[in-house]
Amino acid sequence: MTLSINNTLTTPGNKIGLLEPQKQMQSVPQKENLQGSASDTVELKGKAHEEYKDPLMKWPWRGLAFTNDIGAAVMDIAPNLGMGLWVPALMYFGADIYDKYKTDQKEYNPDTKRGLKQAVFQACASVMLPIVAVHNGQKAASWLAQKSKGGMSLQLQEEIDQFTVNHLKRRNLKDYDGDVERFKTEFNDHLKTHLIDREKSFETKNPFKLLGRWIFGSRHGEKMNEAKLKKVREMTNQNIDEMFEIRKDLLEDKRPKGLSDKLMKLYDKTKRSFAKDKNTPAGYVEDAIKETLKQRQRDKLFKTKLWKTAGGFAALGISIKYIDHFVEKYVIEKLVEPGLDNIEVGKNGLQFGRRAKS
């Protein structure tokens, strides 16, 4: 005898449980008289069963759906971690799509359309739109930083810090003893050229490139006018003065005023290590100073990226429930489901439109 349960197809679950499944009326199988022909069915209608709770929507499993979004937010400060966080998310997406394909709530009932619907939901609500929110949150945080005392975006500060690290790799500060102004002139000239080239690289009228940058890019275009370049010079000149002051104190075996305990420990450790190196017997102190100054600049760069990351997290937290609602109510119900209604899945594959209806 066949026991049938009347279920309605479920809509895709969402990450945060915004849309709760409605209670449904379901047939309840009798526990007695279970002998009969294969075509016999026993149905008791009118009794409501308990609300179905998707096991993949319960914590901690549900949290796996957020890991790729977290990865997008931390990509700037921890690239390897950002990429690695996609692994549990992709495993969760696969499990969730397969689960919705093979079961209609509690009943085993494979359905390709249901699986396709859940795949579209996960692609939009768990991957594409949250990443758009994260990247635009980072760009918003970058722009808001222009209201700070320095008057520069986070992206511009990041460019300057990274350029400084690279410049220190190619220059020896001892070559500019007594001539710090020459170092400033060379540095600012090269930095200006770099920033203007960077600005030009963002210039495009291609709509596909503009859309791609808006969706997937965490950087924004920025005009480098003379007023902004003046602020850049003021910032870099102050930083150069600080670097040469730190170098002077370390050469005199003094504790520099602006050097943290962590960087002092790094300097001492690096100096001892370089002193043992036969290739740097004469200049090991200068080399240790250079490594310390580069790390000082990297620490500044990390703090700048940390603010951008915070902007990404804030945007994700604010928008995630609206993303789920939008995908559920508009993308799935108004676009995907009507489209799937015109598709028939059979032995001959997918059939569309009138052929499916006939």
N, C-alpha and C positions, 0 to 999 in steps of 0.2 A: 504494500500500500504506500502511496506517495503522500507525504506531509507537505503541504504548501503554505508558505507564509506570505501574506500580501504586504509588500514593501514599496515605498516610492523611492525613486533614485535620489541619492543625496547630492547636494552641491558640494564642491570642494571645501574641505575644512580650511580655516585660516589660521595664521600663526598665533594670534593672540586670543582666539576664541571670541571674536567680536560678534559673529552671527551664530547663536546657539541653535542646534538642530531642533526642529519642532517635534513635539510628541506626536506619534503616529498611531493610527489604529491598525492593529495587526491580528491576523488569524492566530489562534492558539491551538496547538495540536492536543487532542485528547490523549490521556494516559491509558485509556482502556480500549478494548476492542481493536487491537492493533493488527488483527489478522484480516485479510481480505485480498481482493484482486489488485493488480498493479495500477489499475486506473482509478481505484477508490481514493477519495480525498476526504479529510475530515477538517472542517473549519468551524471555529467558534468566533463569530464576529461581534463587535461591539465592546470588546475589552481592550483597554489601552495598556500597552506594555511599558515598562520603565524606559526612560529616555536613554537613547544610545549614546555612549561615550567612547569616542575614538581613542584607542590606546596610544596612538602616535601623537595625540594632542595633549597628552599628560606629561608633566615634568618628571624626570629630566630629559625625556626623549624630545619633547617639543623644543627645548632649548637648542638642539642641534640645528634647527632651521635658521637660527640667528648667526651661526658661526661665520658664514661667508660674508655677511654684512659687517661683522666686527672686523674680519680680515681686511675688508676694503677700507675701513676707518683707520686701522693701524698700519696700513701698507707703507706710509711715509716713514714711520719711526722704526718699524720692524718688518722689512720686506719678506724675510723667510717665514716669519710667523703668519703674516698676512696670507701668503700662498698656502701654507699648511692648513689654515683654518677652512679652506675650501673642501678639504677631504671629508671631514665629518658631515658637512652640509650636503655634499653631493651624494653621500651614502644615504642620508636621511631622505633626500628628494627621491632617490630611486626606490627606497623602501615604501615611501608614502604613495608614490604613483602606482607601484605594483600592488600594494594593498587595496587601493581604490579600484584597480582594474579587476581584481579577482573576487572581491567581496562587496555585496550590497548591504552595508551595515553588518549585521551578524550572520548573514546568509551567504554561502559560497555561490557566487553567480558572476563568472567572468564577463566583462563587458568592455570592449575596446573603446567605445565612446566615453565611458566614464574615466578610463585611464587617460585618454587624450585630454579630457577636460581638466583633470588634475595636473597633468603635465604643463598645460598652458597657465594654470593658476600659479604653480611653483615658479615657472619661468618669469612671470610678470611680478608676482607679489614677493618672491623670495630672492630673486636675482637682479633683474634689470632695474625696477623702480627703486628699491632700497639703495642700490649703488648710485643711481642718479641723485637721490637725496643726500647720501654721504658726500659725494663730490661737490655738490652745490652748497652743502653746509660748510665744507672746507673753504670754498671760494668766498662765501659770505663772511666767514671769520677773517679771512685775509683782507677783504675790503674794509671791514669794521676797524681793523687795526690802524687804518689811516687816521682815525679819530683820536688816536693816542698821542702822547707827547712827542714821539719821534716823527709822526706824520707819514709813516711808510707802511705799506701793506706787508703782511706776513710773507707773501711770496717774494717781494723785493728784498726783505731782510734775509730770507733764505738764500737768495741768489748771491747777496753780498758775502754772507758767511761761507758759503761753499767756494766762492771765488777766492776768498782770503786763504782758506785751507790749501787750495791748489797753488796759489801764489807763493805761499811759504815753502811748499815743496820744491819750488824752482829757484828760490832766492836764499842767500845767506845774509842774515842781518849784520854780521860782522863786516861785510863789504860796504856797509853804509854808516860806519862809525863816524860821528861828527858831521854827518850829512843826511839827517833824517828827512829833510825837505825833498831831497832827490828821490828817496824811497816813496814819499807821498805822491810826488808828481808822476812817477812811473806807474805806481799802483792805480791812481785815479784815472790816468789816461787809458790804461788797459781795461779797467773796469767799465768805463764809459762806453768803449767800443763793444765790449761784451754785452752790456745791457741794451744798447741800440740794436745790435744784431739779434738779440733775443726778441725784442719788440717786433722787428721785421718778420721774424719766423712765424708770428701769429697772424700776420696780415694775409687774409684770403677772402675771396668772394664765393668760394665753392660751398654751396649749401650743405653738401654731404659732410665736408670737413668740419663746418661749423656745428652741425648737428652731432657729429661724432665727438667733438671736443666738449660739447655741452653734456652729453650723456656719460661719456667714459673719462673725460679729462678732469683732473683736480686742479688744473692751472688756468689762469685767465690772462687775457691780453692787458697790457698796461702801457700807457703813453709816457715816454720818458722826456718830459719837457724840461726846460732849463731850471725852473723852480724845484722840481723833484731831484734833478741831478745835483743841485746845490745842497739839498738836504743829505744826499748820499755822500758828497764830499765831506761835509761836516761830521757825519757819523764815522766815516772811515778814517779821517784824520785823527779824531779822538781815540779810536781803537788802535791806530798805529802808535800814537804817543804812549798809550798804556802798554803795548807790547815792548817797546824799547825801554820803558821804565822797568818793567819786569825783568827784562834781560840784564839791565844794568845792576839791579839788586842781586840777582842770582850770581852774576860774575863776581860781585863783592861779598858773596856768601851771606847775604841778608835775606830775611823773609819778606818777599814782595807784599805790598799792602793789598793788592787785588787778586791774590792767588789763593784758591781754596785749599783746605787740608788734603783733599783728594788729589789735587794737582801737585801739591808739594811732595806727597808720597810718590806720585808717578815720576816726578823729576829726580828724586833721590834714587829710586830704583833704577831708572833709565841711566843715570850717571854712573852708578856702580856697574851696571851691565856693559855700558860702552867703554868703561875704563879697562875692562878685561879684553876688549876686542883689539887685536894687534893692528887692525886696519885703521883705527881711529885713536892712536895714542896721544896725539897732540891736540885734536879738536873735539874730544869726547864731551867736554862741558858744553861747547856750542851746539853740538848735535843733540844733547839732552835738552837744552833750552828750546831748540827748534821743535822737538817732539812734544814738549810740554805746551808750547804756544799753539801748535796745531790741535792738540787735544782740547785746549781752552776754547778754540774756535768751534770745534765739533760739538762741544757742550752747548754753546750758544745756538748752533744750528739745530740741535736736538730739542731745545726748549721752544724754538720757533715752530718746529714741526709738531710739537706737542699741542700747541695752541690750535693749529689747524686740525689735528686729530680730534680735539675737544669739540670743535665746530661740527665735524662730521658726526660724532656721537649725538650731539644735541639735535641735529637735523633728523637723524634716524629715529631718535626717541619721540620727537614731535610728530613725525609723519607716518610712522609704521601702521597705526590703526586706520588712518585715512587711506593708506595704500591698500590695505586688505579690503576695506569697504569698497573702494573704487573698483578693484579687480573683481570682487565677488558680485557686486550689484550691476556693474556696467560692462566690464570686459567679458565675464563669464555668462551672465544672464541675458545680456542684450546682443552680444556678438557671437560668442562661442556656441552656446546652446542652440540658437536658431540655425547656425551653420551646420551643427552636427545633426540636427533634425532632417537635413536634406542628404544625409549620408547613410548608406546602408552597408553594413559589414557582412559579407557573405563568403561563400567558398571561392567566388571569383574575384575576391579582393574588395576594394572600395568602389561603390557605385554612387553617382551623384545625381541630384535633381530629379527630373521626371522618371528616369530609368529606375531609380530607387523606389519611387512611389508606385510605379507600375509593377 
